[in-house]
Structures are given as structure tokens and as C-alpha cells.
């Protein structure tokens, strides 16, 4: 475009400036893809898109990342538009060329930066969803070793440690830290896979010695009639192999963890004898 045509298109509202010297058709200016690519092109050398926007690009999270994160070398911090958050960092991140002018940090670094910006109430969901969808908890822990001042580092390390053991949700985190804890549950296997009658099942927490399966039922995935029928059929098939399934509801795990733990201990004691 010539300068006159550009000025005219801007005046008519057909084009909008996304970042200095970078423009988009007006209908696309709110797009996360457009903003991420604009930020990547506008940023100084050595920078990369990070945070939730990078996790979406990697296919780890679904759409919904309104803010675009950008990590830049120390000393390159620049004033930005409201939708762009810039983090300057001395320790370099792995960078990957995603094509179309887009450079991303790796999934582990993207999760670390996303966690720092995430509201406390949704941090657990972010971590466990990301790890369940391909982010390596072990790799993220290793990267955190290089970032002693990362925001929320202690809480993130704790969640990553649980994710590495198989925890996949805040409900399961609550169960592992408040219910299935202590010497009696030391041999419990999290997310144990079994196959019965040609069907594969995953058990939230399995105590092999007593043949006991513990399940923590979230309100969303176990509340409708079809899900409850599937659960009953699964419990019946496991029982044919001598496995007793003990289910704890979302409400009980969240509000009565001590009661759940007492029941679980009593079950293990009686089945072990």
C-alpha cells in the first residue's frame, strides 16, 4: 500500500493499527492469532510469545487467551498496548519458529509464565489441564530450577510435583493431599490402568494389596444418568476381579476430607485382614 492508501483505509476504519508499523483489517484486530503474530514481529530480537497465548498455539489449551504474553531479553522492556504483557527475563527461553512470523517459547516456559499471570482460583485447573494435554511436568520443574524468582514458584512446584504423579485436577489434588495421605496410603497407585473383559479403565487411586479402587467423582463428569450407569457397570466388572470400588463425591472431598480419609482407612484395614 502507498502511504495515501494506508491513511485513507485507516481513516475509513477499514484498517486498524495493531502495534507500531503493523496493521490489520478491522474485523480481525481482536483475534488472538493476529495479535500474537503482530507481537512476535514487533518484539526485539531474542523475544517470543509466551503464556496462555503460546499454550493455545501449542494446542495445549483451547481458545480464550485474550492477553498475549511476550518474553523479551533483560533491558528490552517497552511500553505496550493493553492486551500485550511484556516480561523481561535474564535467563533465555527455548524459542521455536511456528511460521507466519510467529516465534513461541516452549510449552514448559509458556506454562510458567501463564501461571504467574493466572488468578489464584484457576491456577490448579491451568496446571493440571496443561500437563494432561502434553506439557511435561518434569521439564517445567527443571526449567523452574533456573528461575528462582519466578512468580508463584513454590505453588507451581507443588502442583507440578503432583501432576508428575498423575494428579489431573484440583479435586484430585485435594484428595491426594487431604484424603489419601499418610503411611497407610504410601503404596496407593494414582491413575492406575486396568483391563477387564476387554475394556480398559483408569482408577483414580488403587491399593493393590487390598484390591481397593478409590474414585473421586467430580460434579460435572459423574452427575448425569448416563455417567452413573457407566460407573455402575464399571464397578460391577471390577468386582468380578475382586476389586472393591469406593466412591467419594466432590462435596465430601472438598468439605469433609477427614471423614473420607477415615472411611478409606477403615476399608483398607478390613480388606487387608
Secondary structure, DSSP 8 states (H G I E B T S, - for coil): --HHHHHHHHHTTSEEEEETTEEEEGGGTT-HHHHHHHHHHHS-TT-EEEHHHHHHHTTSS-S---SEEEEEETT------TTEEEEEESS---EEEEETTEEEE-HHHHHHHHHHHS-GGGHHHHHHHHHHTT--HHHHHHHHTT-TT-TTHHHHHHHHHHHHHT--SHHHHHHHHHTS-SGGGTT-EEEEEEEETTEEEEEEEEETTTTEEEEEE-HHHH-SHHHHHHHHHHHHHHHTTT-EEEEEEHHHHHH-HHHHHHHHHHHHHHHH-
